[in-house]
Amino acid sequence: MRQLIQNLKTGETILETVPAPQVRAGQVLIRTRRSLVSLGTERMLVEFGRANLISKARQQPDRVKQVLEKIGIDGLRLTLEAVFRKLDQPLPLGYCQVGEVVAVGAGITDLSIGDRVASNGPHAEVVCVPRNLVARIPDGVSDEQATFTVIGAIGLQGIRLLGPTLGETVVVVGLGLIGLLTAQLLRLNGCHVIGLDPDESKRALARQLGVDALDPTDTDAVKAVSELTSGVGADGVVITASAKPNAARTDEIMTQAARMSRKRGRIILVGVVGLHLNRADFYEKELTFQVSCSYGPGRYDTDYEQHGHDYPLPYVRWTENRNFQTILHLLHTGQLQVNPLITEVVPLADFQQIYGQMGRSAGLPGRIASLLSYPEAGDALGTLVTLHEPVPEPAAGVIGIIGAGHFAASTLVPALHKAGATLQTIASANGLNGTLLAKKFGIARSTTNYHDVLADPAIDLCVITTRHNSHAQLTIDALRAGKHVFVEKPLAIYDDELTAIVAAQQTAGRLVLVGFNRRFSPTAQKAKALLGGDNAGAVPMNVIATMNAGAIPANAWVHDRAVGGGRILGEACHYIDLITYLTGSRVVGVCLNAMGQQPTEATDSASILLRYENGATGVINYFANGSKAYAKERIEVYSQERTLILDNFKSLKGYGFRRFSGMSGRQDKGHAEQFRQLMHTLRSGGPSPIPFPQIVNTTQATLAALRSLQEGRWVSV
């Protein structure tokens, strides 16, 4: 299938060929008929992509601050690599899609194959969308009309926050697509609507829809509103305009909105403008100001959007899906007029007729709504795309990758490529991320069906880098398919999963390696050598590992025990493995203490005590409440009146060693060496880079740490 994407690095808008997504539980697979181009939102993305680095930085001052902080911690080279990597990740365009249901996921009973629906899917021939972001289209509403569903809901949510009453006067600032829809919806609420826009063609269209339209560049808008309201001022102002953060009018818009409001008036921001508010303007009139969030309640709520948990109607009357339904009802009854707003309908293949003009003529004069039409037939449902000639026969070290998220793109795939791996197929849920990585690193195939990886006899090793809750089952599936497995940590998030993996590995007799890369870093390997190499475990030692992890949002998936397992399970396992490597022994006891009165498995500030079979001890301090200005990782080793300090995997200092005082270099967490050793093992034979019993022991110890927290005691491993 084909999908429109925006390259933020080069500014190109590209029609990319990617494999079609597969339907998933709680989601709907839709073949697209029409989609609407948001000339405001999408123009901002296109212009941002076409801007130079300095202009990009000016538009995102908060990000510039983060970059400067990262330079102080990681250095200029690593920071620039991260910035360019981020810019090199194209964004899907579009969020106003209409099409026909071709499949429904498990748990969906109120939609059927063949239904016409509207969704917030991107500009793509096939989309997979969560049920709560899909609404059935009534008979009598055309595909073209239905494309206004989602963007209409944006305006509707702003109005719901405003709470207009019959007879009130409301000013709409910006008469673009959302502004014209908002103006109509306000009139349906019995309001007198005044519209402001410098574009005469938009003002003319607004007047046809019953709006008093004024040119704010040629008229004193504040005075005009005062005159039209007999000196009272506007009851409400809805700002649907969008302006760059550093644009001249961005602050003026807010000031103007405040000054044209009546005492105790309401201002709702739907668009994108600067928020440098003048206290005096708001203080004297006791104005109310609120920012509207997209389509309505449920937006950005994972439970609502991804897990399908609806809000009870008696308590949350208008969710984003019910807002979709309201717009479709107004289209069905003819109360909301959108046909006059359609400027053009362009075939998907001719997308440059629309996007080629963006950024060249500010505001795209005369254009309100541009629609894309899609072919009715074709191979859009294909889930496998071949980009290069694949390896035809089984061979040692031919790799299939399952997962194409941020870590895979930024670290794992580049490291495999550097290690000279033969990359055959990459599987990703949406098809786009995998295809872009395949093009960049010469991967032969991109798919949305991971069984394509498992079924390929040429593939010898399956690399798994998906969300944590899928690691165990994918590992078992790969072993049963006769593949070696490299899986990112953690190996499992529950005890029964680990038991099943051990059984599958014993049956298959294949290699299973987990991405415990820290032990492969130059500083860690030097520390191991200084401590006696393979004989390091002869004398017990004390090891303290401190991870200044930094806070992440409480609603992030890694905190969810059933999805990410929590940060202790997902990240502290690195340090259990590293201490095991340095001490040359296995964990036999674990005790975890976490910050707070009632810590849970989702804690991310805790200390883990480890007791080793040879008498060594380990302490892992995993903290999320430290300063980002401080280095993230520090390892201290105390043994035989000697001390080693490993700082952020950039330097190693020795105290009490006869021929060693220190080493330093650029940060290296061991990913390259990890894959170099793995490829050597696959192609030349020999033992696994990490013995499987150590991997199992580390996973057992991490799971035991969570059990220790629950039970408040030491747990034996």
C-alpha positions in Angstrom: 0.0 0.0 0.0 1.0 3.7 -0.2 1.2 6.2 2.6 2.1 9.9 2.8 4.9 10.9 5.1 6.8 14.1 5.9 10.5 14.0 6.3 11.4 16.6 8.9 15.1 16.6 8.0 14.9 17.2 4.3 11.4 18.8 4.1 10.3 16.3 1.5 6.7 15.0 1.4 6.9 11.4 0.2 4.4 8.8 -1.0 6.0 5.7 0.5 5.2 2.1 -0.4 4.8 0.1 2.8 3.2 -3.2 3.9 -0.4 -2.9 5.0 -1.1 -3.1 8.8 -2.8 -6.2 10.2 -5.9 -5.9 12.3 -5.3 -6.2 16.0 -7.6 -6.8 19.0 -9.9 -3.9 19.6 -9.0 -2.2 16.3 -10.6 -1.8 12.9 -8.8 -2.3 9.5 -10.1 0.2 7.0 -9.4 0.6 3.2 -9.4 4.3 2.6 -11.7 6.0 0.1 -11.1 9.7 0.9 -9.0 11.7 3.3 -9.0 15.4 4.1 -5.8 17.4 4.2 -5.6 19.7 7.2 -4.0 22.7 5.5 -3.3 24.3 8.9 -1.7 21.5 10.9 0.0 19.8 7.9 1.3 23.1 6.5 3.1 23.7 9.8 4.8 20.3 9.6 5.8 20.8 6.0 7.2 24.3 6.7 9.0 23.0 9.7 10.6 20.2 7.6 11.7 22.7 5.0 13.2 25.1 7.4 17.0 25.1 8.2 18.3 24.0 11.5 18.4 27.5 13.0 14.8 28.1 12.0 13.8 24.7 13.5 15.6 25.6 16.7 13.8 29.0 16.9 10.4 27.2 16.6 11.2 24.8 19.4 13.0 26.7 22.2 12.2 24.0 24.8 13.8 21.3 22.7 16.9 23.5 22.3 17.2 23.6 26.1 17.0 19.8 26.3 19.7 19.6 23.6 22.1 21.8 25.6 21.5 19.8 28.7 22.3 16.6 26.8 25.5 18.1 25.4 26.6 18.7 29.0 26.0 15.0 29.9 26.7 13.0 26.8 28.9 15.3 24.8 28.5 17.1 21.4 28.9 14.1 19.1 26.4 11.8 20.8 23.9 14.7 21.1 24.1 15.7 17.5 23.7 12.0 16.5 20.5 11.9 18.6 19.2 15.2 17.1 19.7 14.1 13.5 18.4 10.7 14.2 15.2 12.3 15.6 14.9 14.5 12.5 15.4 11.5 10.3 12.2 9.8 11.5 9.5 10.9 9.1 6.0 11.6 10.4 2.8 10.2 9.0 0.6 12.9 7.6 -3.2 13.2 8.0 -5.9 12.5 10.6 -9.2 12.8 8.7 -9.9 9.5 7.0 -13.0 7.8 5.5 -13.2 4.3 4.2 -14.6 0.8 4.2 -14.1 -1.7 7.0 -12.2 -4.8 5.7 -11.6 -6.5 9.0 -12.4 -6.1 12.7 -10.3 -7.2 15.6 -11.2 -9.4 18.5 -13.7 -7.8 20.9 -15.5 -5.6 18.3 -19.1 -6.5 17.8 -20.8 -3.3 16.7 -19.0 -2.9 13.3 -19.0 -5.2 10.3 -16.9 -5.7 7.2 -18.3 -3.4 4.5 -19.4 -0.6 6.9 -18.4 2.9 5.8 -16.6 4.7 8.7 -14.7 7.8 9.5 -11.6 7.8 11.7 -8.5 9.7 12.6 -6.3 7.4 10.4 -3.5 8.9 8.4 -3.2 9.5 4.6 -2.7 5.8 3.7 -4.5 3.3 1.5 -5.2 1.0 4.5 -5.2 2.1 8.2 -5.7 0.2 11.5 -7.5 2.4 14.0 -8.7 1.7 17.6 -12.4 1.3 17.9 -13.0 4.4 19.9 -11.5 6.5 17.1 -13.9 5.1 14.5 -17.5 6.2 13.8 -20.0 4.6 11.4 -21.2 7.0 8.6 -25.0 7.3 8.2 -26.5 6.6 4.8 -26.9 9.8 2.8 -23.6 11.3 4.0 -21.1 11.2 1.1 -17.5 10.1 1.6 -16.4 13.6 0.9 -18.7 15.1 3.5 -17.7 12.5 6.1 -14.0 13.5 5.8 -14.9 16.5 7.9 -15.9 14.4 10.9 -12.6 14.5 12.9 -11.7 18.1 12.1 -15.3 19.1 12.8 -15.0 17.4 16.2 -12.0 19.7 17.0 -14.1 22.8 16.6 -17.0 21.2 18.4 -14.9 20.4 21.5 -13.8 24.1 21.6 -17.5 25.1 21.6 -18.3 22.6 24.3 -15.7 24.2 26.5 -17.0 27.7 25.7 -20.5 26.7 26.7 -22.4 29.3 24.5 -26.0 30.1 25.2 -28.7 31.3 22.9 -28.2 34.9 21.8 -24.6 35.3 22.8 -22.0 36.9 20.5 -18.9 34.9 19.8 -15.8 35.9 17.8 -14.0 33.3 15.8 -10.4 34.3 15.2 -9.2 32.6 12.0 -11.6 31.5 9.2 -9.7 28.6 7.9 -11.3 25.2 7.8 -11.7 24.7 11.6 -12.8 28.3 11.9 -15.6 28.1 9.3 -16.8 24.8 10.8 -16.7 26.4 14.3 -18.6 29.4 13.1 -21.4 27.2 11.7 -21.6 25.2 14.9 -21.9 28.4 16.9 -24.7 29.6 14.7 -26.5 26.2 15.3 -26.2 27.1 19.0 -28.1 30.3 18.4 -25.1 32.6 18.6 -24.3 35.8 16.7 -20.9 35.0 15.1 -18.2 37.5 14.2 -15.3 36.2 12.2 -11.8 37.7 11.8 -9.4 36.7 8.9 -7.2 38.7 6.6 -8.1 36.5 3.6 -11.0 38.0 1.6 -11.9 34.7 0.0 -12.4 33.1 3.4 -14.4 36.1 4.6 -16.6 35.9 1.6 -17.4 32.3 2.3 -18.0 33.1 5.9 -20.5 35.7 5.0 -22.4 33.2 2.9 -22.7 31.1 6.0 -24.2 33.9 8.0 -21.1 35.3 9.7 -20.1 38.9 10.1 -16.6 38.7 8.7 -14.0 41.4 9.3 -10.4 42.0 8.1 -8.3 42.5 11.3 -5.5 44.0 9.2 -7.8 46.7 7.8 -10.2 47.2 10.7 -9.8 48.0 14.4 -11.3 44.6 15.4 -11.7 45.5 19.1 -13.7 48.7 18.2 -15.7 46.8 15.5 -16.7 44.1 18.0 -17.7 46.8 20.6 -19.9 48.5 18.0 -21.5 45.2 16.9 -22.3 44.4 20.6 -23.6 47.8 21.6 -20.5 48.4 23.7 -20.8 45.2 25.7 -18.0 43.2 24.0 -17.9 39.5 23.0 -19.4 36.9 25.3 -16.8 34.5 24.0 -13.8 34.3 21.7 -12.7 31.0 20.0 -9.2 31.2 18.5 -8.8 28.8 15.6 -5.9 30.6 14.0 -2.4 29.1 13.8 0.7 31.1 13.9 4.4 30.2 14.3 5.7 30.8 17.8 8.0 33.6 16.7 5.5 35.2 14.3 4.7 38.9 14.7 0.9 38.4 15.3 1.1 35.4 17.7 1.1 37.5 20.9 -1.2 40.2 19.3 -3.9 37.6 18.8 -4.3 36.9 22.5 -4.1 40.5 23.5 -6.8 41.3 20.9 -9.0 38.5 22.1 -8.9 39.8 25.7 -9.6 43.4 24.7 -12.7 42.5 22.6 -14.2 40.3 25.4 -16.8 41.6 27.8 -16.3 41.5 31.5 -16.1 37.9 32.7 -16.0 36.7 29.0 -14.5 33.4 28.0 -11.6 32.7 25.6 -11.0 29.2 24.1 -7.8 28.4 22.2 -8.3 25.7 19.6 -5.5 26.8 17.2 -1.7 27.3 17.8 -0.6 30.8 19.0 1.8 32.2 21.5 0.7 32.4 25.1 2.5 35.5 26.5 -0.5 36.8 28.3 -0.9 40.4 29.6 -2.2 40.0 33.2 -3.9 43.4 33.1 -6.1 42.4 30.2 -7.4 39.4 32.0 -7.4 40.8 35.6 -9.7 43.8 35.1 -12.3 41.7 33.2 -11.9 38.5 35.2 -11.6 36.6 31.9 -11.7 32.8 31.7 -9.1 31.2 29.4 -8.9 27.6 28.4 -7.0 25.5 25.8 -9.1 22.9 24.0 -7.6 19.4 23.5 -8.2 18.0 20.1 -11.4 16.0 19.6 -12.6 15.8 23.2 -12.5 13.7 26.4 -10.5 10.5 25.8 -7.8 12.1 23.6 -4.3 10.9 24.6 -5.8 8.6 27.2 -4.4 5.1 26.5 -7.1 3.3 28.4 -9.8 5.0 26.2 -8.1 5.1 22.9 -5.9 2.0 22.8 -7.6 -0.3 25.3 -11.2 0.6 24.3 -12.5 1.6 27.8 -15.3 4.1 27.2 -16.3 6.8 29.7 -19.8 6.2 31.1 -22.2 8.5 29.2 -24.0 9.8 32.3 -20.7 11.1 33.7 -18.8 12.1 30.5 -21.6 13.0 28.0 -19.3 14.0 25.2 -16.3 11.9 24.5 -14.2 12.2 21.3 -16.2 9.4 19.7 -19.5 10.9 20.6 -18.3 14.2 19.2 -17.5 12.3 15.9 -21.1 10.9 15.9 -22.5 14.4 16.5 -20.7 15.9 13.5 -21.9 13.0 11.3 -25.5 13.5 12.6 -25.3 17.2 11.7 -24.0 16.3 8.2 -26.8 13.7 7.8 -29.5 16.3 8.7 -28.0 19.0 6.5 -27.5 21.4 9.4 -23.7 21.5 8.9 -22.7 22.6 5.4 -19.3 21.3 4.2 -19.7 21.1 0.4 -19.0 24.8 -0.1 -15.7 24.3 1.8 -14.3 21.6 -0.6 -11.8 23.3 -2.8 -10.5 20.3 -4.7 -10.4 16.5 -4.8 -7.0 15.2 -5.9 -6.0 11.6 -6.6 -3.5 10.3 -4.1 -0.8 9.9 -6.7 -1.1 13.6 -7.5 -0.6 14.7 -3.9 2.0 17.3 -4.9 -0.8 19.4 -6.3 -1.6 20.1 -2.7 1.6 19.7 -0.8 3.8 21.3 -3.4 2.1 24.6 -2.7 2.5 24.4 1.1 5.0 26.9 2.5 5.2 28.8 -0.8 2.1 30.8 -0.3 1.3 31.5 3.3 -2.2 30.3 4.2 -2.8 28.9 0.6 -5.2 31.7 -0.4 -8.5 30.5 -1.7 -8.0 26.9 -0.4 -10.2 25.7 2.5 -10.5 21.9 2.2 -8.4 19.8 -0.1 -9.3 16.1 -0.3 -7.4 13.1 -1.5 -9.1 10.3 -3.4 -7.9 6.7 -3.3 -8.0 3.9 -5.9 -10.8 1.3 -5.4 -8.8 -1.8 -6.2 -5.2 -2.9 -6.1 -2.9 -4.8 -3.8 -3.2 -2.4 -0.9 -3.8 -5.2 1.6 -0.4 -6.9 1.0 1.6 -7.3 4.3 5.0 -8.0 2.8 7.1 -5.6 0.7 10.4 -6.7 -1.0 13.0 -3.9 -1.3 16.1 -5.8 -2.2 16.9 -9.4 -3.3 16.6 -11.6 -0.2 19.0 -14.5 0.7 17.4 -17.5 -0.9 18.9 -20.4 1.1 19.5 -21.1 4.8 22.7 -19.5 6.1 24.4 -18.9 9.4 23.8 -15.4 10.7 20.9 -14.3 8.4 18.7 -12.2 10.6 15.0 -11.3 10.9 14.0 -8.5 13.1 10.6 -8.2 14.9 10.0 -4.6 16.1 11.0 -1.3 14.6 10.6 1.2 17.5 12.9 3.9 18.7 15.5 1.6 20.3 15.7 -0.6 17.2 16.1 2.4 14.9 18.6 4.3 17.1 20.8 1.6 18.4 20.0 -2.0 17.6 19.7 -2.0 13.8 22.7 0.3 13.3 24.8 -1.9 15.6 23.8 -5.0 13.7 24.6 -3.3 10.4 28.0 -2.3 11.7 28.7 -5.8 12.8 28.2 -7.0 9.2 25.0 -8.9 9.8 22.9 -10.1 6.9 19.5 -8.4 7.5 16.8 -10.3 5.7 13.4 -9.1 7.0 12.0 -6.6 9.5 8.5 -6.7 10.9 6.7 -3.7 12.4 3.1 -3.2 13.5 2.4 -0.2 11.2 4.7 -1.1 8.3 6.1 2.4 8.0 8.9 2.3 10.6 10.1 -1.1 9.4 10.1 0.0 5.7 12.1 3.2 6.5 14.7 1.2 8.4 14.8 -1.4 5.6 15.6 1.3 3.1 18.2 2.9 5.3 20.1 -0.3 6.2 19.6 -2.4 3.2 17.2 -4.9 4.7 15.6 -7.0 2.0 12.0 -7.1 3.2 9.5 -5.2 5.3 6.4 -6.9 6.7 3.6 -6.3 9.2 3.3 -10.1 9.8 6.0 -11.4 12.1 5.2 -14.9 11.0 7.0 -14.0 7.7 10.2 -13.9 9.8 9.6 -17.2 11.5 8.6 -19.0 8.3 11.6 -17.9 6.3 14.1 -20.9 6.2 16.9 -18.6 5.2 16.7 -16.8 8.6 18.9 -18.2 11.3 18.5 -15.6 14.1 15.3 -13.8 15.2 15.9 -10.5 16.9 13.1 -9.3 19.1 12.8 -5.7 20.1 9.1 -5.2 20.8 7.2 -4.1 23.9 8.2 -6.1 27.0 4.9 -8.1 27.3 5.5 -9.8 23.9 9.1 -10.9 24.5 8.3 -14.2 26.1 5.8 -15.5 23.5 7.8 -14.2 20.6 10.9 -16.0 22.0 9.0 -19.2 22.4 7.5 -18.9 18.8 11.0 -18.3 17.4 12.5 -21.3 19.2 9.7 -23.5 18.0 10.4 -22.3 14.5 14.0 -23.4 14.9 15.6 -20.0 15.2 18.3 -18.7 17.4 17.0 -15.7 19.4 18.3 -12.4 20.5 15.7 -10.6 22.6 15.9 -7.2 24.2 15.6 -7.1 28.0 13.6 -8.2 29.9 13.4 -11.8 28.8 10.1 -12.3 30.6 7.8 -10.3 32.9 6.2 -13.2 34.8 7.6 -16.4 36.3 5.5 -18.7 34.3 6.8 -17.1 31.1 10.4 -17.7 32.1 9.6 -21.3 32.9 8.0 -21.7 29.4 11.1 -20.1 27.7 13.5 -22.4 29.5 11.5 -25.5 28.4 11.3 -24.2 24.8 15.1 -23.6 24.7 15.9 -27.0 26.1 13.7 -28.6 23.5 15.0 -26.5 20.6 18.6 -26.5 21.6 19.1 -23.1 20.1 20.9 -20.0 21.4 19.0 -17.5 23.4 20.8 -14.2 24.1 19.3 -11.2 26.0 20.5 -7.7 25.3 22.5 -7.2 28.5 25.0 -5.0 26.6 26.8 -3.3 29.5 29.1 -6.3 30.2 30.4 -5.8 26.6 31.5 -2.2 27.1 35.3 -1.6 27.0 35.2 -0.1 30.5 33.4 -3.1 31.9 35.6 -5.6 30.1 38.7 -3.8 31.4 37.3 -3.8 34.9 36.7 -7.6 34.6 40.3 -8.1 33.5 41.7 -6.0 36.4 39.6 -8.0 38.9 41.1 -11.3 37.7 39.1 -12.2 34.6 37.5 -15.6 34.8 39.1 -16.0 38.2 37.4 -12.8 39.6 35.0 -14.8 41.6 37.7 -16.5 43.7 37.6 -13.5 46.1 34.3 -11.9 47.1 33.8 -8.2 46.3 31.3 -5.4 46.8 29.8 -3.8 43.8 27.5 -0.7 43.8 25.7 0.3 40.7 23.9 3.6 40.6 21.4 4.5 37.8 20.3 8.1 37.6 17.4 7.1 35.4 15.4 10.3 35.3 11.6 10.6 35.5 9.3 9.5 32.8 5.5 10.2 32.7 3.4 8.2 35.0 1.2 7.0 32.1 4.1 5.7 30.1 3.6 2.0 29.0 6.8 0.9 30.8 5.1 1.5 34.2 2.2 -0.8 33.4 3.0 -4.2 35.0 1.2 -6.1 32.4 2.8 -4.3 29.4 6.2 -3.0 30.4 6.7 -4.8 33.7 7.9 -1.6 35.4 11.2 0.1 35.2 12.9 -2.2 37.8 12.1 -5.3 35.8 12.7 -3.6 32.5 16.0 -1.7 33.2 17.5 -2.7 36.6 18.1 -6.2 35.1 21.0 -4.6 33.2 22.9 -4.0 36.5 22.1 -7.5 37.9 23.7 -8.9 34.8 26.7 -6.6 35.0 27.4 -7.3 38.7 27.1 -11.0 37.9 29.6 -10.6 35.2 32.1 -8.7 37.4 31.7 -11.0 40.4 31.8 -14.3 38.4 29.0 -15.8 40.5 25.2 -16.3 40.5 22.6 -14.5 42.6 21.1 -16.5 45.5 19.2 -13.8 47.4 17.5 -10.5 46.6 15.9 -7.8 48.7 14.3 -4.7 47.3 13.4 -1.5 49.2 11.6 1.3 47.4 10.9 4.9 48.2 7.4 5.9 49.5 5.0 4.9 52.1 3.3 2.2 49.9 5.7 1.4 47.0 4.3 -0.7 44.2 5.8 -2.7 41.3 5.6 0.5 39.2 8.2 2.1 41.5 11.2 3.7 39.8 13.2 4.8 42.8 14.5 1.8 44.7 17.5 0.0 46.0 18.2 -3.7 45.4 20.5 -5.8 47.6 22.0 -8.9 45.9 23.7 -11.8 47.7 25.9 -14.0 45.5 26.8 -17.6 45.9 30.5 -16.9 46.3 29.9 -14.3 49.1 30.0 -11.2 46.9 27.4 -8.5 47.4 25.8 -6.1 45.1 23.8 -2.9 45.6 21.7 -1.4 42.7 20.4 2.1 43.3 17.9 2.8 40.6 16.6 6.4 41.0 14.3 8.5 38.9 14.4 11.6 41.2 17.9 12.9 40.5 19.2 15.7 38.4 19.5 15.3 34.6 22.7 17.3 34.8 24.4 14.4 36.7 25.7 11.4 34.8 23.3 8.5 34.3 25.4 5.5 35.3 28.2 4.9 37.9 29.6 1.5 39.0 31.9 1.1 42.0 33.8 -2.1 42.8 35.6 -2.7 46.1 37.9 -5.7 46.4 41.2 -6.6 48.1 41.9 -3.0 49.1 41.4 -1.9 45.5 38.7 0.3 44.0 37.4 0.7 40.5 35.1 3.6 39.5 33.3 3.2 36.1 31.7 6.5 35.1 28.9 6.5 32.6 30.7 3.9 30.5 33.1 6.7 29.3 35.9 6.3 31.9 37.4 3.8 34.3 39.6 4.9 37.3 41.6 2.5 39.4 42.8 2.9 42.9 45.3 0.4 44.4 46.2 -1.2 41.2 50.0 -1.4 40.4 49.9 -0.9 36.6 46.5 0.9 36.1 45.2 4.3 37.1 42.6 4.9 34.5 41.2 4.9 30.9 38.7 7.2 29.1 37.1 7.6 25.8 33.8 8.2 24.2 30.7 6.6 25.7 30.4 3.0 24.7 27.7 0.8 26.3 28.8 -2.3 24.5 26.2 -2.7 21.8 28.7 -3.0 19.0 30.9 -5.6 20.8 27.8 -7.5 21.8 26.7 -8.0 18.2 30.3 -8.6 17.0 30.5 -11.6 19.4 27.0 -12.8 18.5 27.8 -12.8 14.8 31.1 -14.6 15.4 29.2 -17.3 17.4 26.6 -17.8 14.7 29.1 -18.0 11.9 31.9 -19.8 13.6 30.3 -21.7 16.4 31.4 -21.6 20.1 29.6 -20.7 23.3 27.0 -18.0 23.7 28.4 -14.5 24.5 26.3 -14.8 27.7 25.7 -18.3 29.1 22.0 -19.1 29.1 22.0 -20.1 32.8 23.3 -16.6 33.7 20.5 -15.1 31.7 17.9 -17.2 33.5 19.5 -16.4 36.9 19.4 -12.6 36.2 15.7 -12.8 35.1 14.9 -14.9 38.2 16.6 -12.4 40.4 14.7 -9.4 38.9 11.4 -11.2 39.3 12.4 -12.1 42.9 13.1 -8.4 43.5 9.5 -7.5 42.8 8.3 -10.3 45.0 10.6 -9.1 47.8 8.9 -5.7 47.5 5.5 -7.2 47.8 6.4 -9.5 50.7 8.8 -7.2 52.5 11.6 -9.8 52.9 14.7 -11.4 51.4 13.8 -13.8 48.6 15.9 -16.7 47.6 16.8 -17.3 44.0 
